Amino acid sequence: MGINGLRPVAEIQFADYIFPAFDQITNELAKLRYRSGGEYSAPVTIRTPSGGGIRGGHYHSQSPEAYFTHTPGLKVVIPSNPHDTKGLLISAIEDDDPVIFFEPKRLYNGPFDGDHKKAALKWDTHPKGEVPDEYYSIPLGKASIEREGSQVTVLCYGTMVHVAREAAKLSNIDAEIIDLRSLVPLDIDAITKSIEKTGRCVIVHEAPKTSGFGGELSAQIQESCFYHLEAPIERVTGWDTPFPHSLEWYYFPSQERVIEAMKKTMES
């Protein structure tokens, strides 16, 4: 369909179910434009819910974004709110390259800050819960500064944007929260500019730590901002285990863990 001029949008019920299609996505879809010398393209957008926070256990809570950021030819997008989702999805559909569009499933019902004990909020309580009817797009590769600050830069995406915002509020640390929005392409300019200002960085994501996208972020920050860093980069992530059902909230990156990481960078 994509080769013949359409712009199909496929939907996979859970990101955990994407793996049977991994060969077709990474070996065929991602390489078509390259192998045809630019003669053909496959503008396919694949939507799929990802992440935890819904007591889905190890088959319904995974965050597999790093598998796809490692594949040249794919773009990877993870929004954190309804307003950005529409704008980014339109850009993904209009893009001539294939896009993996992860939708954090815990955010379908409202902004979730990581505190599972308090009453859930709906999107009508959040400024980015309003989605205009008219056409608009948000360019891929353009991060959003969700909270300006001067003491530490917190890089996050998806549900972790809301967790990080609340952590910054509770910590009394003047943290700058950057919502990456897309991992490939990555807005390294926004990241560099922020870290040059703050001198410190915390990276937050739900996926396991080992070989998670936070490792790539750390490497690029070291390459671009080494002489501006005042402390080691801290990562707050899921653990290197399958996502547990009964111990979900010990796995899910919490406000407390983000606060601890921010304080650690401030003490260095």
N, C-alpha and C positions, 0 to 999 in steps of 0.2 A: 504493500500500500504506500509506504513512504517513498520507495523508488519511483513509483508511478504517479507522484504528484500530490498525494494526500498527506495529511499530518495526523496520523493515528495517535490516540491516547489509550494505552493499555492500562488496566488496573489489576494489581495482584493483591489479593485479600489481606495478606500480612506479609511484611518484609521477610519473615521467616520462611515463607513459601517460595521465595524467588530463586532458590538455589537450583531446582531442576532446569530452569531457563538460563543458568549462568553461562553455559557454553555458547548458546545462541546470542546472548547479550554481549559477552566479552570477545568472542572469536568471530562473530559475524556482524552484528549491528555496529559495534564500536570501530571496526576496521574497514567498513565498506567504502567510505570516501577515500581512504588512503590507498586501498588495493585497486581502486578504479582510477587512480590518478586524478581525482577530483571530478570525474565524469558523472558519478552518481553520489547521492547522499540519501540518508535515511532519517528524516526528521521525526523520530518516534519519541514520544514522552511516555515513560513508565511510572505511573503513580503507585505508591505502596505505603501503607501505614507501618510505622516502625516505633521502637522504644517500648519502655515499660510503664509501670504505674497503674495498670489495670488488673493486677493479679492474674496475668495470663500465663505465668510460668515460662519454662525454657523454650517452648515452641511458639510463643506469641508475644515475646518481649524483646527480641534481639534488635540490635542497632548495627546492621552490616555495611554501613557506608564506606568503611575503609577498603573493602574488597573492590569497590567500584572506583574510588578515587585513584586506585593503583592501575587502572586500565586506561591507557591513552585512547582518546576518541570519545570518551564518555564525559558528560557534565553531570555534576551531582549537586542537588539543591535540597535544603532542609529549612522550611520556614518556621516561624515561631508564633504567628498570629494570622487571623483571617484576612486582614487588609493586605499584608505582604503575600499571602498565599495566592490570592487572585492575580496580583501584579506579576509575581514570579512565574506562576503557571502559564500566563499568557506569553511571557517571554520564552518559556521553555517550549511551548507549542510552536512559536514563530521561529525558533532557532533551527538551523539546518543540520545541527548535530543531535544525536540521541541524548536524552536527558533522563537521569534517574531522579525522580521527585519523591523524596521521603516525606511523609506526613506524620508527625509525632501523634500517636493515637490518643495519648492522654490529653492532648489539647483540643480534641474534637468538641468536648463539652464546655471548655472554658479555660482561662489561664490558670495553670497549676504551679504553685510556688514550692512544691515539695513537702508541704505540711499536710499529710493525709488525715490528720486528726480533726482539722477544722472544716467547717462547711464549705462545700465546693462553690466556686464563683462561676457565673455565666459570662459570656463574652460581652453582654451589654453593659458590664461594669468596667470594661477596659477600653481605652481610647482607640485601640486598633482592632476592636471588635466590629466596628462599622465598616461595611464593604459597599462602596459606591456602585450603583447600577451601571454607570457609564464605563466605557473602555478606558483602561489605563494599564501600563506595564511598568515593571521594576526591572532594571537591567541585571542580568546575571553577572556575578563578580563584583557586586557593589555592596559592601557591608553597611550596617546601620549602627550608629552610636545610640544605644538605648538609654544610657545614663552617662553624662559627662563627669569626669573626675580627674584627680591629679596625683593620686598616691599609688595606685596599682591598676593595671589593665587586666580585665577578665575577658577572655575569649570564649565564646560559647555559641550554641545554636540549638534550635528546637526548644524542647521543654526546659532545658537548662538555662535559657535566657531568663525565665521567670524565677527559677531557683536562685540564680546569681543576683538578680535585682533585689530580692527579698533579703538575701544574705548581706548584701552591701548596706541595705537599710538598717538591719539589726546590728551590724558590726560597728557602726560609726566610723568606718574607714571610707575615705573619699575615693571610691572605686569607679573606674570608667568601664562600663559594660558594653562590649561590642558583640552584636548579633551578626555572625558571619553571613548567614542566609544562604550563600552558596560556598561549597568547599572547592569545587572545580567549576569555573575559575575562582581563584582566591584573591580577595582584596588585600594583598600584602602591603599596599601603600597605606591603607587605613590602619593596619596593624602596626606598621613601622612608625607612623606619625604618633600614634598613641603611646607606644613604649618609649619613644624618644622623650616624651613628656613625663611619663610616670616613672620610668626606670625599673619597673617590676611587672611581672606577668603571671597570671594564673589561668590555666586552661581547664575547661570543664566539659566533659561529655559522658554520655551514658554507657558507651561501648567499653569493653574490657581495655585495660591499660596497655598491655603488650601489643605493639603494632597497631594501636588505635590511631585515629587521625591526629590526636594530640601530639604524638611523636613526630609527625611530619611538621606540624606547626612549630614545635620546639626547635627542630632543625632549621627551618626557614628563619625563625627569629634569631637564632644564634648567628646565622650567616649575615642577616641584615642589621641586627641591633646589638651585636656583642658588646661594643664599647659604651652602650647606653644602659646596659643592665647593671643594677645595683645589687641584685640578689639572684640566686638560682631560680629558674622557671619551675613553678609547681603545677602538678597535674592532679585534678580530682576526677576520677573516672569510676566506671563499674569495675568489679573485681575480675580476675582471670579465672572465672568459673562460669558454668552455664547459669543463666538467669534463674534464681531460685523462686519457687512459689511461696513457701511458708516464710522465707526470710527476705521477702522482696524489699522491705524498707531498710534493711542492712546493706543491700546491694545498690539501691538507687542513690545516686549522689545527693546528699542532703545539704540543707542550709548550713548545718554545723560543720560539715567537712569543708565547704567552701570558705566559711569564716576562718576556720583553722588554717587553711592554706594561705589566705590573704594575710593573716597575722604573722605567719611564718616568713613570708617575703618581707614584711615590714620590720621584722626583728633582725634580718640579715644585714 
